[in-house]
């Protein structure tokens, strides 16, 4: 459990660092985007980047949406990964069951044939019927 907590804290650090880096990169890109000035929201953010400390302000404003997108993207990736693994496990179980059924049928057939041969041999000996040597060897060995 302790290792799991360490993993979580490391993941939070990486996730936070990545979010800050991406939001700052987006703010820098917005500051040099001439076409963004025509769009309503991007134009306002572009205008903010032109002020003193504007890139820091815009990077801070973009931090929450960036974190949400990154977090959602990672969640979607890991959910898809888990779904694929679950489907593969189910497929493996199903294939294992199919193999077990086929092997079980074969073993069951062989056991059923052996039991039937024993029953026939017992019945014939009870009624005093003599078997030919060839038929007796086939019943004894289980050959077809």
N, C-alpha and C positions, 0 to 999 in steps of 0.2 A: 504494500500500500504506500509505503514511503517513497519508493521509486516512482510510483504513479504521480504523486504530488510534485516531485522534482520535474517530471516530464511536463506536467501542466504548466508549472511556473516558467520553464524554458520556452514552451510553446507560446505562452502569453507575451514573453519578452520578444520573441521573433515576430509574432503577429503585430505587436505594437510598433516595433521598429519598422516593419514593412509598411504599415499604414502611414506612419509619419513620413517615410521616404517617398512613398507614392503621392501623398497629398502635396508635399513640397514640390515634387517634380511637376505635378499638374498645375500648381500655382505659377511656376517658372514658365511653363509652356503657355499658360493663359496670358502672362505678361507680354509675351512676344507675338501673340496671335492677332494679326490685323483683321482677319475675317470675323473673329469672335466679337468684335465691337458692335456689329450689326444685330447680333442676337440679344434678346432681352436679358436673360439671367447671366449669360456669359459676358455680355457687354458690361454689365454692372461689376462683375468680378474682375474683368480686365481693367476697368476704371479704378477699382480699389488697388490693384497691383501697382498703379502708377504713383500712389501716395508713398510717403515715408513709411517704412516697415509694412508696406502693402502686401508684399509676397508672404510675409509671416502671418498677416491677418487672413489672407485668402487660404493659405495652407491650413490654418487652424479651422477655418470654416469648412474646408473640404475634408477634414480629418474624420468626422463621424460618417459621412457618406462613403468615404473610402474604406473605412473599417468595416462598415456593414457589407459592402460589396465583397471585400476580401473574405470576411467571415462566412458570408453566404456561399461564395464560390468554393471555399474549402469544405464547407458542410455538404454542398451538392456533390463535390468530387468524392468525398469519403462515403456518402450515402450510395452513390453509384457503385463505388468499389465494393461496398458491403453487399449490395444487391447482386452484383456479378458473382461474388464469392458464394453467396447463399444459393444462387441458381446452380453453380458448379457443384456444390456439396449435394444438393438435391439430385442432380443428374448422376453423380457418382453413387449415391445411395440406390437410385433406381436401377442403374446398371448392375450394381452388386446384387440387388434383389433378383434381377432377371437371370444373372449367372447362377445364383443360388437355386432358383426355380428349375433351371435346366439341369443342373447337377443333381438336384433333389429328385427330379423325375427319373434320371438315368439310374441313380442308386435305388430308387423305389422299384423300378422295373426289374433290375437285377435281383433284388431281394424277393420280389413277387414271383419271379421265375424260379428261383431256388426253392421257395416254399411250395410252389405248385409241383415241381419235380419230386420233392420229398413226399408230398401228398399222393401223387400218382404211384410212386414206388411202394409206399405203405399200403395203398389200396390193392395194388396188384399182388403183393406178397400175402395180404390177408385172404384173398380169394384163390391163392395158389396158382396164379397164372405165371408160367415160365416166360421169361423175356429172352429174346435173342441176345447174343453177346454184344452186338453192335448197339442195340437199343439200350441195354443195361449200361454200357460205357458212356453213352450220350446222357443218360439220366444222371449218372454218377459224376461226370465231369462238368456238366452244365453246358456242353457244346450244343450248338444249334444244328 
